[in-house]
Amino acid sequence: MMEIDRDFTSQLNGKRLTTAEILYYLPDHPSLLQSFLWQTNDMAPRYPRLLRFLSFWRQEIHAVIHTVRIAHRGLIGPAEWSSADIELRLN
């Protein structure tokens, strides 16, 4: 019997790919704004997994959150593929 992908099953159950950009200040550099990107499958619009992560951040990480921006993919769809018209070589 074929095994179904866990991520696909979570999408069928209502979870969507969610990306959060967290802008924050480090305690030793309070004037420098830094960015952290985090992706997970989560349920919009409540985002319980993201809220647990932000709660963990506030309790365990010594960095003050400035802004959190959220983006998510709303629908299940076919994978998209496009070719690039460039070739790069590293020596």
Secondary structure, 3 states (H helix, E strand, C coil): CCCCCHHHHHHHCCCEEEEEEEEEEECCEEEEEEEEEEEEEECCCCCHHHHHHHHHHHHHCCCEEEEEEEEECCCCCCCCCCCCCCCCCCC
